[in-house]
Amino acid sequence: MESGLLMTVLILIILMRFILWSCFNVYLDYKLAQRFPEKRKDS
């Protein structure tokens, strides 16, 4: 039971880090697009 709990916490931490990183990247892209609208490239 202890091992299962540890795995659940580990998976939750990994998922949270992935979601936060994705949100951070989207926010960064938005801010850069706002700041440099003429330098934006479709990539």
C-alpha positions in Angstrom: 0.0 0.0 0.0 2.9 2.4 0.8 4.4 1.7 -2.6 1.1 2.4 -4.4 0.7 5.7 -2.5 4.3 6.7 -3.4 3.7 6.0 -7.1 0.4 7.9 -7.1 2.1 11.0 -5.6 5.0 10.7 -8.1 2.6 10.5 -11.1 0.6 13.5 -9.7 3.8 15.6 -9.4 4.9 14.7 -13.0 1.4 15.5 -14.3 1.3 18.9 -12.5 4.8 19.8 -13.7 3.8 19.0 -17.3 0.6 21.0 -17.1 2.4 24.0 -15.4 5.1 23.9 -18.0 2.6 23.8 -20.9 0.7 26.8 -19.4 4.0 28.7 -18.9 5.0 28.1 -22.5 1.6 29.3 -23.8 1.8 32.4 -21.6 5.4 33.1 -22.7 4.3 32.7 -26.4 1.4 35.1 -25.8 3.6 37.7 -24.1 6.2 37.5 -26.9 3.6 37.8 -29.5 2.2 40.9 -27.8 5.7 42.4 -27.4 7.0 41.6 -30.9 4.0 41.3 -33.3 6.2 42.0 -36.4 8.8 39.4 -35.6 6.3 36.6 -35.1 6.8 33.6 -37.5 4.6 30.6 -38.2 6.7 27.7 -37.1 
